[in-house]
Structure formats: C-alpha cells, structure tokens
Amino acid sequence: MEIKLHQLDTFPVRDAQGAARTVKAYERLARVHTLLDERAQWEPTGIVEFRLDSGEAVTADADGSLSVAATGQRLELRRPLGEPGQPAQRH
C-alpha cells in the first residue's frame, strides 16, 4: 500500500535537557485507485503519527505524554506566551 503524510499540526515541546523542539502531527493517507477515475486519490487511514522536526518518531502515550520513540526520552509540552500559566508578552 502506498502512503503519504499530510501535516495536521505543529506544537512546541522541551526535551529532557530543556532544549526547545517542535513536534509535527501527521495523518497517513493511502493511495486509492478507482475504476471510474484514472487518477489515484488519497484517502485518510485514520492513523496519526508524530515526529520531531528532525524526523525522529515520537510516541504519544494514553495519558497524553510524549516521548522520543527510539530513546524513550520524555518531551514536555510548552505553552505559547499568553496562555494560562505563562506571562503575557509585553511590547
């Protein structure tokens, strides 16, 4: 089955050393050929995967926590400025 990834979202995280990273969420699409249309269509598979901006796979646990799949290193979600728990940005 031929698949491609469609980017759904990005969000900021921090790794165990405190470095800022970005996680990207993708939905897998599968190529579907139909008899009525010569061109192939891409249909959602319902599978979402997460990757760091470097391409490393990220695991999302049932409790919502994230970790780097290859190393198990935990990732902490960062809140954008102005959200509850963060100071508002001043100009």
DSSP file (Angstrom, degrees, kcal/mol; ACC not computed):
  #  RESIDUE AA STRUCTURE BP1 BP2  ACC     N-H-->O    O-->H-N    N-H-->O    O-->H-N    TCO  KAPPA ALPHA  PHI   PSI    X-CA   Y-CA   Z-CA
    1    1 A M              0   0    0      0, 0.0     2,-0.4     0, 0.0    31,-0.1   0.000 360.0 360.0 360.0 130.2    0.0    0.0    0.0
    2    2 A E        +     0   0    0     29,-0.3    29,-2.5     2,-0.0     2,-0.3  -0.732 360.0 179.7 -86.8 129.7    1.4    3.4   -1.0
    3    3 A I  E     -A   30   0A   0     -2,-0.4     2,-0.3    27,-0.2    27,-0.2  -0.893  14.3-174.4-127.8 159.2    1.1    6.0    1.7
    4    4 A K  E     -A   29   0A   0     25,-2.0    25,-3.0    -2,-0.3     2,-0.4  -0.956  26.2-114.7-143.0 163.7    2.0    9.7    2.2
    5    5 A L  E     -A   28   0A   0     -2,-0.3     2,-0.5    23,-0.2    23,-0.2  -0.826  16.2-161.0-105.7 138.6    1.8   12.0    5.2
    6    6 A H  E     -A   27   0A   0     21,-2.4    21,-2.7    -2,-0.4     2,-0.3  -0.977  25.6-125.6-116.2 119.2   -0.4   15.1    5.5
    7    7 A Q  E     +A   26   0A   0     -2,-0.5    19,-0.3    19,-0.2     3,-0.1  -0.474  32.4 172.2 -70.5 128.4    0.7   17.5    8.2
    8    8 A L  E     -     0   0A   0     17,-3.4     2,-0.3     1,-0.4    18,-0.2   0.800  57.7 -17.0-100.8 -40.7   -2.1   18.3   10.6
    9    9 A D  E     -A   25   0A   0     16,-1.3    16,-2.9     2,-0.0    -1,-0.4  -0.981  46.2-146.3-161.7 161.6   -0.5   20.4   13.4
   10   10 A T  E     +A   24   0A   0     -2,-0.3    14,-0.2    14,-0.2    12,-0.0  -0.983  19.3 177.0-134.2 148.8    2.8   21.5   15.0
   11   11 A F  E     -A   23   0A   0     12,-2.3    12,-2.8    -2,-0.3     2,-0.2  -0.993  29.2-109.0-152.7 150.0    3.4   22.3   18.6
   12   12 A P  E     +A   22   0A   0      0, 0.0    66,-2.3     0, 0.0     2,-0.3  -0.528  37.4 170.1 -82.3 142.5    6.4   23.3   20.8
   13   13 A V  E     -AB  21  77A   0      8,-2.4     8,-3.0    64,-0.3     2,-0.4  -0.898  25.7-132.8-137.8 168.3    8.0   20.9   23.3
   14   14 A R  E     -AB  20  76A   0     62,-2.3    62,-2.8    -2,-0.3     6,-0.2  -0.980  19.6-139.8-122.1 140.6   11.1   20.8   25.5
   15   15 A D    >   -     0   0    0      4,-2.0     3,-2.1    -2,-0.4    60,-0.1  -0.262  41.1 -84.3 -87.2-176.7   13.4   17.7   25.7
   16   16 A A  T 3  S+     0   0    0     58,-0.3    59,-0.1     1,-0.3    -1,-0.1   0.752 130.7  53.1 -62.3 -25.5   15.0   16.4   28.9
   17   17 A Q  T 3  S-     0   0    0      2,-0.1    -1,-0.3     1,-0.0    -3,-0.0   0.457 120.3-108.9 -87.6  -1.3   17.9   18.9   28.6
   18   18 A G    <   +     0   0    0     -3,-2.1     2,-0.2     1,-0.3    -2,-0.1   0.490  67.7 149.7  88.2   4.0   15.4   21.8   28.3
   19   19 A A        -     0   0    0      1,-0.1    -4,-2.0    -5,-0.0     2,-0.3  -0.487  50.9-115.0 -73.2 139.1   16.1   22.4   24.6
   20   20 A A  E     +A   14   0A   0     -6,-0.2     2,-0.3    -2,-0.2    -6,-0.2  -0.583  44.1 169.1 -74.3 131.2   13.2   23.8   22.6
   21   21 A R  E     -A   13   0A   0     -8,-3.0    -8,-2.4    -2,-0.3     2,-0.4  -0.843  27.6-128.6-133.8 170.6   11.9   21.3   19.9
   22   22 A T  E     -A   12   0A   0     -2,-0.3    31,-1.8   -10,-0.2     2,-0.4  -0.992  12.3-157.5-126.7 132.3    9.0   21.1   17.6
   23   23 A V  E     -AC  11  52A   0    -12,-2.8   -12,-2.3    -2,-0.4     2,-0.4  -0.903   8.9-157.7-105.6 136.3    6.6   18.1   17.2
   24   24 A K  E     -AC  10  51A   0     27,-3.4    27,-2.3    -2,-0.4     2,-0.5  -0.944   5.6-146.9-114.5 135.2    4.6   17.7   14.0
   25   25 A A  E     -AC   9  50A   0    -16,-2.9   -17,-3.4    -2,-0.4   -16,-1.3  -0.867  20.0-175.1-101.6 132.3    1.4   15.7   13.8
   26   26 A Y  E     -AC   7  49A   0     23,-3.2    23,-2.7    -2,-0.5     2,-0.5  -0.939  19.1-143.5-126.5 147.2    0.7   13.9   10.5
   27   27 A E  E     -AC   6  48A   0    -21,-2.7   -21,-2.4    -2,-0.3     2,-0.4  -0.927  25.8-124.9-105.2 136.0   -2.2   11.8    9.2
   28   28 A R  E     -A    5   0A   0     19,-2.8    17,-2.3    -2,-0.5    18,-0.5  -0.640  24.3-162.9 -79.5 134.2   -1.4    8.9    7.0
   29   29 A L  E     -AC   4  44A   0    -25,-3.0   -25,-2.0    -2,-0.4     2,-0.4  -0.943   5.2-148.8-115.5 140.3   -3.1    8.9    3.6
   30   30 A A  E     -AC   3  43A   0     13,-3.0    13,-2.7    -2,-0.4     2,-0.4  -0.884  20.1-117.2-110.2 140.5   -3.4    5.8    1.4
   31   31 A R  E     - C   0  42A   0    -29,-2.5     2,-0.4    -2,-0.4   -29,-0.3  -0.613  32.1-168.4 -77.8 128.8   -3.5    5.9   -2.4
   32   32 A V  E     - C   0  41A   0      9,-3.8     9,-3.0    -2,-0.4     2,-0.5  -0.975   8.6-156.0-122.9 128.8   -6.7    4.5   -3.8
   33   33 A H        -     0   0    0     -2,-0.4     2,-0.3     7,-0.2     7,-0.1  -0.880  12.8-165.0-102.1 133.5   -7.3    3.7   -7.4
   34   34 A T        -     0   0    0      3,-0.7     3,-0.2    -2,-0.5    -2,-0.0  -0.856  25.9-132.4-116.7 155.0  -10.9    3.7   -8.7
   35   35 A L  S    S+     0   0    0     -2,-0.3    -1,-0.1     1,-0.2     3,-0.1   0.796 106.3  52.5 -72.8 -28.3  -12.3    2.3  -11.9
   36   36 A L  S    S+     0   0    0      1,-0.2     2,-0.4     2,-0.0    -1,-0.2   0.678 110.4  48.1 -83.2 -17.8  -14.2    5.5  -12.6
   37   37 A D        -     0   0    0     -3,-0.2    -3,-0.7     1,-0.1    -1,-0.2  -0.985  63.4-155.9-130.2 124.9  -11.3    7.8  -12.3
   38   38 A E  S    S+     0   0    0     -2,-0.4     2,-0.2    -5,-0.1    -1,-0.1   0.825  77.8  79.7 -66.6 -31.1   -7.9    7.3  -14.0
   39   39 A R  S    S-     0   0    0      1,-0.1    -5,-0.4    -6,-0.1     2,-0.2  -0.536  86.5-118.3 -80.3 142.7   -6.2    9.4  -11.4
   40   40 A A        -     0   0    0     -2,-0.2     2,-0.3    -7,-0.1    -7,-0.2  -0.496  25.6-147.6 -76.1 148.8   -5.4    8.0   -8.0
   41   41 A Q  E     -C   32   0A   0     -9,-3.0    -9,-3.8    -2,-0.2     2,-0.5  -0.846   8.0-131.1-114.6 154.7   -7.0    9.5   -4.9
   42   42 A W  E     -C   31   0A   0     -2,-0.3   -11,-0.2   -11,-0.2   -39,-0.1  -0.933  25.3-172.1-108.5 123.2   -5.6    9.8   -1.4
   43   43 A E  E     -C   30   0A   0    -13,-2.7   -13,-3.0    -2,-0.5     2,-0.1  -0.897  28.7-106.0-116.1 142.8   -7.8    8.7    1.4
   44   44 A P  E     -C   29   0A   0      0, 0.0   -15,-0.2     0, 0.0   -17,-0.0  -0.383  20.0-161.1 -64.4 142.5   -7.3    9.1    5.2
   45   45 A T  E     -     0   0A   0    -17,-2.3   -16,-0.1     2,-0.2     3,-0.1   0.569  37.8-118.5 -97.5 -12.8   -6.4    5.9    7.0
   46   46 A G  E    S+     0   0A   0    -18,-0.5     2,-0.5     1,-0.3   -17,-0.1   0.487  75.8 124.2  85.6   3.2   -7.3    7.2   10.5
   47   47 A I  E     -     0   0A   0    -19,-0.4   -19,-2.8     2,-0.0     2,-0.4  -0.864  41.8-167.3-101.7 127.7   -3.7    6.8   11.7
   48   48 A V  E     -C   27   0A   0     -2,-0.5     2,-0.3   -21,-0.2   -21,-0.2  -0.919   4.5-171.9-111.6 137.9   -1.9    9.8   13.1
   49   49 A E  E     -C   26   0A   0    -23,-2.7   -23,-3.2    -2,-0.4     2,-0.4  -0.950  11.4-144.1-129.2 154.1    1.8    9.8   13.7
   50   50 A F  E     +CD  25  58A   0      8,-0.7     8,-2.7    -2,-0.3     2,-0.3  -0.912  18.3 177.1-118.1 141.6    4.1   12.3   15.5
   51   51 A R  E     -CD  24  57A   0    -27,-2.3   -27,-3.4    -2,-0.4     6,-0.2  -0.995  29.2-118.0-142.1 146.3    7.6   13.3   14.5
   52   52 A L  E >   -C   23   0A   0      4,-2.8     3,-2.4    -2,-0.3   -29,-0.2  -0.379  41.8-103.1 -71.0 162.4   10.2   15.8   15.8
   53   53 A D  T 3  S+     0   0    0    -31,-1.8    -1,-0.1     1,-0.3   -30,-0.1   0.735 125.3  61.1 -60.3 -20.3   11.3   18.5   13.4
   54   54 A S  T 3  S-     0   0    0    -32,-0.2    -1,-0.3     2,-0.1   -33,-0.0   0.550 122.6-107.3 -81.1  -8.5   14.4   16.4   12.9
   55   55 A G  S <  S+     0   0    0     -3,-2.4    -2,-0.1     1,-0.3     2,-0.1   0.269  71.5 142.3 101.7 -10.5   12.3   13.5   11.6
   56   56 A E        -     0   0    0      1,-0.1    -4,-2.8    -5,-0.1    -1,-0.3  -0.399  56.7-109.1 -66.6 139.2   12.6   11.2   14.7
   57   57 A A  E     -D   51   0A   0     -6,-0.2    12,-2.4    -2,-0.1    13,-0.5  -0.426  30.4-153.3 -69.6 142.2    9.4    9.3   15.6
   58   58 A V  E     -DE  50  68A   0     -8,-2.7    -8,-0.7    10,-0.3     2,-0.5  -0.956   5.3-141.5-118.8 136.3    7.5   10.4   18.7
   59   59 A T  E     - E   0  67A   0      8,-3.3     8,-1.8    -2,-0.4     2,-0.6  -0.837   6.7-154.5 -98.3 131.5    5.3    8.2   20.8
   60   60 A A  E     - E   0  66A   0     -2,-0.5     6,-0.2     6,-0.2     2,-0.1  -0.934  16.4-149.6-104.8 118.2    2.1    9.5   22.3
   61   61 A D    >   -     0   0    0      4,-2.9     3,-2.2    -2,-0.6     0, 0.0  -0.372  28.3-103.9 -83.8 165.6    1.0    7.6   25.4
   62   62 A A  T 3  S+     0   0    0      1,-0.3    -1,-0.1     2,-0.1    -2,-0.0   0.784 121.4  57.3 -59.1 -29.0   -2.6    7.1   26.5
   63   63 A D  T 3  S-     0   0    0      2,-0.1    -1,-0.3     1,-0.0     3,-0.1   0.435 122.0-105.9 -83.8   2.2   -2.1    9.7   29.3
   64   64 A G  S <  S+     0   0    0     -3,-2.2    -2,-0.1     1,-0.3     2,-0.1   0.383  75.5 137.0  92.2  -3.8   -1.1   12.3   26.7
   65   65 A S        -     0   0    0     -5,-0.1    -4,-2.9    11,-0.0     2,-0.3  -0.429  42.0-143.8 -76.5 154.5    2.6   12.3   27.4
   66   66 A L  E     +EF  60  75A   0      9,-0.8     9,-2.6    -6,-0.2     2,-0.3  -0.896  20.7 171.5-119.4 146.7    5.1   12.3   24.6
   67   67 A S  E     -EF  59  74A   0     -8,-1.8    -8,-3.3    -2,-0.3     2,-0.4  -0.988  42.5 -97.4-149.7 155.5    8.5   10.6   24.2
   68   68 A V  E  >  -E   58   0A   0      5,-2.6     4,-3.1    -2,-0.3     3,-0.3  -0.624  35.2-141.5 -72.5 124.8   11.1   10.0   21.5
   69   69 A A  T  4 S+     0   0    0    -12,-2.4    -1,-0.1    -2,-0.4   -11,-0.1   0.878  94.5  47.0 -59.4 -43.5   10.4    6.5   20.2
   70   70 A A  T  4 S+     0   0    0    -13,-0.5    -1,-0.2     1,-0.2   -12,-0.1   0.812 128.7  21.1 -71.9 -30.7   14.0    5.4   19.8
   71   71 A T  T  4 S-     0   0    0     -3,-0.3    -2,-0.2     2,-0.1    -1,-0.2   0.630  90.9-127.2-114.5 -18.5   15.3    6.6   23.1
   72   72 A G     <  +     0   0    0     -4,-3.1     2,-0.2     1,-0.3    -3,-0.1   0.483  50.8 160.1  79.4   2.3   12.3    6.9   25.4
   73   73 A Q        -     0   0    0     -5,-0.3    -5,-2.6    -6,-0.1    -1,-0.3  -0.397  39.9-122.9 -61.6 126.8   13.3   10.5   26.2
   74   74 A R  E     -F   67   0A   0     -7,-0.2     2,-0.4    -2,-0.2   -58,-0.3  -0.409  20.4-152.6 -73.3 146.4   10.3   12.4   27.6
   75   75 A L  E     -F   66   0A   0     -9,-2.6    -9,-0.8   -60,-0.1     2,-0.5  -0.964   4.4-148.1-119.9 138.0    9.1   15.6   25.9
   76   76 A E  E     -B   14   0A   0    -62,-2.8   -62,-2.3    -2,-0.4     2,-0.1  -0.917  18.8-122.7-110.5 127.6    7.2   18.3   27.8
   77   77 A L  E     -B   13   0A   0     -2,-0.5     2,-0.4   -64,-0.2   -64,-0.3  -0.412  23.8-145.8 -64.3 138.9    4.6   20.5   26.0
   78   78 A R        -     0   0    0    -66,-2.3    -1,-0.0    -2,-0.1   -58,-0.0  -0.888   9.4-133.1-105.6 139.4    5.4   24.2   26.1
   79   79 A R        -     0   0    0     -2,-0.4     3,-0.1   -68,-0.1   -66,-0.0  -0.739  24.6-115.5 -88.4 137.8    2.5   26.7   26.4
   80   80 A P    >   -     0   0    0      0, 0.0     3,-1.7     0, 0.0     6,-0.1  -0.346  47.0 -82.4 -64.4 153.6    2.6   29.7   24.0
   81   81 A L  T 3  S+     0   0    0      1,-0.2     7,-0.2     7,-0.0     4,-0.0  -0.283 116.3  31.9 -56.7 140.2    3.0   33.1   25.7
   82   82 A G  T 3  S+     0   0    0      5,-0.9    -1,-0.2     1,-0.4     6,-0.2   0.271  89.2 117.1  95.0 -11.3   -0.3   34.5   26.9
   83   83 A E  S X  S-     0   0    0     -3,-1.7     3,-2.2     4,-0.2    -1,-0.4  -0.506  83.4 -70.9 -83.5 160.5   -1.9   31.1   27.8
   84   84 A P  T 3  S+     0   0    0      0, 0.0    -1,-0.2     0, 0.0    -5,-0.0  -0.201 124.4  25.7 -51.2 134.9   -2.8   30.3   31.4
   85   85 A G  T 3  S+     0   0    0      1,-0.2    -6,-0.1    -3,-0.1    -4,-0.0   0.358 108.8  88.1  91.0  -5.7    0.3   29.8   33.5
   86   86 A Q  S <  S-     0   0    0     -3,-2.2    -1,-0.2    -6,-0.1     2,-0.1  -0.956  81.9-110.7-124.3 143.7    2.5   31.9   31.2
   87   87 A P        -     0   0    0      0, 0.0    -5,-0.9     0, 0.0    -4,-0.2  -0.446  38.0-109.1 -69.7 145.8    3.2   35.6   31.4
   88   88 A A        -     0   0    0     -7,-0.2     2,-0.3    -6,-0.2    -7,-0.0  -0.489  36.6-106.2 -72.0 144.7    1.7   37.7   28.6
   89   89 A Q        -     0   0    0     -2,-0.2     2,-0.4    -3,-0.1    -1,-0.1  -0.557  35.4-152.6 -73.9 132.1    4.2   39.1   26.1
   90   90 A R              0   0    0     -2,-0.3    -1,-0.0     1,-0.1     0, 0.0  -0.842 360.0 360.0-108.6 144.8    4.7   42.8   26.6
   91   91 A H              0   0    0     -2,-0.4    -1,-0.1     0, 0.0    -2,-0.0   0.386 360.0 360.0-105.0 360.0    5.8   45.2   23.8
